Amino acid sequence: MITPLVIKELYKTYRRCPSCIDDLNLSLLFEQTAEHHEITIEDNRLIIHNMNEHSPFRKLLLNRIHGIENFEEEVAIVMQSSIIFLNKKDDGVNVNVKTSRPSFWQRLKLLFRKR
């Protein structure tokens, strides 16, 4: 099961893009999700065809993908500020968007505005 702690660890583990696209383990993505998700690579982009045509997560630049991680029921595509989870058992797709915590100075400003 994907928990908030697991998601946090994915962002921590895949902080940077790999030095080479060959290090992404794209074969894992195709092997594990081919039955339910139509995925292709065209013009240096990974395209997930069963997503909405207007979704910003449908076409992903390969050099923006930080890692691909296999889980029991899902495969995660990790990027800097989002993770796409492709379900292995059906055509389900879930997206996690990383929210940033306000900086110390932003919290201090909010504290003084409330008074």
C-alpha positions in Angstrom: 0.0 0.0 0.0 1.2 3.5 -0.9 1.3 5.6 2.2 2.3 9.3 2.7 5.6 8.0 4.2 6.3 5.9 1.1 5.6 8.9 -1.1 7.9 11.1 1.0 10.6 8.4 0.7 10.2 8.2 -3.1 10.7 12.0 -3.4 13.8 11.7 -1.2 15.3 8.7 -3.0 14.8 10.2 -6.5 15.8 13.8 -5.9 17.7 14.1 -9.1 17.4 12.8 -12.7 19.7 10.0 -13.6 22.8 10.9 -15.5 21.6 8.9 -18.5 18.1 8.0 -19.7 19.2 4.3 -19.9 19.4 4.3 -16.1 15.6 4.8 -15.8 14.7 1.2 -16.1 12.0 1.9 -18.7 11.7 -1.9 -19.4 10.2 -2.3 -15.9 7.5 0.2 -16.8 6.6 -1.6 -20.1 6.8 -5.1 -18.6 4.6 -4.4 -15.6 1.9 -2.1 -17.1 1.6 -3.3 -20.7 -1.5 -5.3 -20.1 -3.6 -2.3 -18.9 -1.8 0.8 -20.1 -0.8 1.8 -23.6 2.6 3.5 -23.2 4.9 4.6 -26.0 8.0 6.7 -26.4 8.0 9.3 -29.2 10.3 12.3 -29.6 12.0 11.8 -26.3 8.6 11.8 -24.5 6.9 9.0 -22.6 3.2 9.0 -23.6 0.5 7.4 -21.5 -2.3 7.0 -24.0 -5.1 5.9 -21.7 -4.9 9.3 -19.8 -7.1 12.2 -20.7 -5.8 14.0 -23.8 -5.6 17.3 -22.0 -3.9 16.0 -18.9 -0.4 17.6 -18.2 0.7 14.1 -17.1 -0.1 12.4 -20.4 3.2 13.3 -22.1 6.3 13.3 -20.0 9.8 14.4 -21.1 12.2 11.5 -20.5 14.8 13.8 -19.1 12.3 15.0 -16.4 11.7 11.6 -15.0 13.8 10.9 -11.9 13.0 7.2 -11.4 10.6 4.3 -11.9 9.8 2.2 -8.9 7.9 -1.1 -8.8 5.4 -1.9 -6.1 3.1 -4.8 -5.5 0.0 -3.3 -7.2 1.5 -0.2 -8.9 4.4 1.2 -10.8 5.5 4.7 -9.8 7.0 7.2 -12.2 8.8 9.8 -10.0 9.5 13.3 -11.1 10.6 16.4 -9.2 7.2 17.5 -7.9 4.8 14.7 -8.9 4.5 11.0 -8.9 2.3 9.0 -11.4 1.1 5.6 -10.1 0.0 3.2 -12.8 -2.1 0.3 -11.5 -0.9 -3.1 -12.7 -4.4 -4.8 -12.2 -6.5 -2.3 -14.2 -6.2 0.9 -16.1 -6.3 3.1 -13.0 -3.9 6.1 -12.8 -3.3 8.1 -9.7 -1.2 11.3 -9.4 0.5 12.7 -6.3 1.5 16.4 -6.5 4.1 17.4 -4.0 3.1 20.3 -1.9 5.8 22.5 -0.5 5.8 23.6 3.1 5.9 27.3 3.7 9.4 28.6 4.5 10.3 30.0 7.9 9.9 33.6 6.6 6.5 32.8 5.0 5.2 31.4 8.2 6.5 34.4 10.1 4.7 36.7 7.8 1.5 34.7 8.2 1.8 34.9 11.9 2.0 38.7 11.9 -0.8 39.1 9.4 -3.2 37.2 11.7 -2.7 39.7 14.5 
